[in-house]
Amino acid sequence: MEKEQIARINELARKKKTVGLSEAEAEEQAQLRAQYLREFRANMEATLQAVRVEQADGTYKPLVKREKLN
């Protein structure tokens, strides 16, 4: 995500706290936040896939994604 987009997210958040947002601005804010979260999650997933955990015998194994607990 570009710096300008992050700055716009912050600008809209400040405006929402002070004077409120129009419908168009609220929709823009929702879209920007959704894009930010998608990109953040993709980056975090890539980082976690690169992590290796050292086992007791000295070998390294990749992290395994757990199933969600209900």
C-alpha positions as CSV (number, residue, x, y, z in Angstrom):
1,M,0.0,0.0,0.0
2,E,1.4,3.4,-0.9
3,K,2.1,6.1,1.6
4,E,-0.5,8.3,0.0
5,Q,-3.2,5.7,0.6
6,I,-2.2,5.3,4.3
7,A,-2.2,9.1,4.7
8,R,-5.7,9.2,3.2
9,I,-6.9,6.5,5.7
10,N,-5.5,8.6,8.6
11,E,-7.0,11.8,7.2
12,L,-10.4,10.2,6.9
13,A,-10.1,8.8,10.5
14,R,-9.3,12.2,11.8
15,K,-12.2,13.8,9.9
16,K,-14.6,11.1,11.1
17,K,-13.7,12.0,14.7
18,T,-14.1,15.8,14.2
19,V,-16.8,16.6,11.7
20,G,-18.0,13.3,10.4
21,L,-17.8,11.7,6.9
22,S,-20.1,11.9,3.9
23,E,-21.4,8.6,2.5
24,A,-18.8,8.7,-0.3
25,E,-16.0,9.3,2.2
26,A,-17.2,6.5,4.5
27,E,-17.3,4.1,1.5
28,E,-13.8,5.2,0.5
29,Q,-12.6,4.7,4.0
30,A,-14.1,1.2,4.1
31,Q,-12.5,0.3,0.8
32,L,-9.1,1.6,1.8
33,R,-9.2,-0.2,5.2
34,A,-10.2,-3.5,3.5
35,Q,-7.3,-3.2,1.0
36,Y,-4.9,-2.4,3.9
37,L,-6.0,-5.4,5.8
38,R,-5.8,-7.7,2.8
39,E,-2.2,-6.6,2.1
40,F,-1.2,-6.8,5.8
41,R,-2.6,-10.3,6.1
42,A,-0.8,-11.4,2.9
43,N,2.5,-10.0,4.2
44,M,2.1,-11.6,7.6
45,E,1.3,-15.0,5.9
46,A,4.4,-14.7,3.8
47,T,6.5,-13.9,6.9
48,L,5.1,-16.8,8.8
49,Q,5.7,-19.2,5.9
50,A,9.4,-18.3,6.1
51,V,9.7,-19.1,9.8
52,R,11.4,-22.3,10.8
53,V,11.2,-23.7,14.3
54,E,14.2,-25.6,15.7
55,Q,13.3,-29.0,17.0
56,A,14.9,-30.7,20.0
57,D,17.1,-32.8,17.7
58,G,18.5,-29.6,16.0
59,T,16.5,-29.9,12.8
60,Y,14.2,-27.1,11.6
61,K,10.6,-27.5,10.5
62,P,8.2,-25.0,9.0
63,L,5.3,-23.6,11.1
64,V,2.1,-25.5,10.5
65,K,-1.2,-23.6,10.4
66,R,-3.5,-24.9,13.1
67,E,-7.2,-25.4,12.6
68,K,-9.4,-22.8,14.2
69,L,-10.8,-23.6,17.6
70,N,-14.6,-23.3,17.9
